[in-house]
Amino acid sequence: MVLIVAHFPKLTFEHLFAIIKGMSISIQSSADALTKITQMGDMTLYEPAGDQPQVERLNRHARSQELWSPHAPGQAQPYQSHSLEECISHVSTPKGQMPVLKTMVTTACERNCFYCPFRAGRSQTKRVTITPDQLAGAFDTLQRAGRVDGLFLSSGIIKGGVTTQDKLIDTVEIVRHKYQYRGYIHLKIMPGAEYDQLLRAMTLADRVSVNLEAPTPDRLQTLAPKKDLHRELIQILQWAEEIRRKNPDQRLARTVTQFVVGAAGDTDLELLLTSERLYQQLHLTRVYYSAFHPVIQTPLENLPSVDPLREFRLYQASFLLRDYGWSAEDLSFGADGNMPLEADPKKSWADQHLIHTPVDIQTAERSQLLRVPGIGPKGADAILKARRIGRILDLSALRKLGIRAPEQAAPYIILNGRRPDQQRSLF
Ligand code: SF4
């Protein structure tokens, strides 16, 4: 107050009261918004936001064991957040590891997806709604205080996907333009959102996600009977691809999606065939897989949790499709359409195909190198470059090229004309 008077010596008491009232309204509004965000807690407990979903999964699994599971102690307790920390996830983003605020515009929803804690009619969900102004202001407060750097924004659906998407976009407009925030924003696109909304979202955010939830229309019916896979969801991903094609020079958000794994009888084969199409035809940056975990007071509350190892194997296979030039047909599936849990999919393939016909590191094409366990895209490129200069003689030479565990590759390769010594090198 002394500062105000010193800067504005001609202020009347009326002016002063008005300023103090305005300040206290603003402080109160910010406090209210932070309280609401805290009440929402980690609404995205099952939704990864960044580039290392497995790490996020470990964190959220520990929390979910404690808070969500019907098999956990205190199962009658609805989830209730107790601190703002629960709403902040340390997420791996293209700009590095960031403390990202994961929150929602509203936890109310008019839809009834069977797996979702925010589904209509679930009395154990505390319904909290926050305005775009409040939410953007609270994010700005946290960001300036150094508590967060990054925003993951979603919402339940109220008055349809278009109206809800407007609120999400309004929030991000305020964050970007009023508060001049230039950092990482991951924005959800609501089912049924319009083309122009998607375009606007893609210019504002770094990443947009459209959750398909299930790989086929039938599976989606079992999970979310009010969602239409093609009309409301896949069409938006097709628009995103069209927008990128029409605006090649514009900086636009990348697109990701997520599947709920194992609650609708979905098989790995179905999930990976759909993932392959999403990568090849619609150029998605990432497909997330979220192992189903039952939520009390939902129609699926008595289904068992899905083994997190299944989620891990799906990620391994998905990277082979996205980064290694594999097709879903290259992978091994059992009669039930699932991959064996006990085996790394790349190693399984190599055990069947390379153990008796190893890959010659000195002459193999890039696509062949990428079939070898332990050799990824960077390693394959380093090998191709090194071969132009000379011969690669042993495993330690591979290690020097950045291949961290060349002994994994050893059973499947020829080095300097012979199978390498598979003893682990000491240096
Ligand atoms: S639309 Fe989204 S928030 Fe609403 S019930 Fe379905 S998954 Fe949950």
Residues whose N, C-alpha, C, O or C-beta is under 5 A from the ligand:
A	BS01	SF4	C109 R111 N112 C113 C116 F118 R119 S155 G156 I157
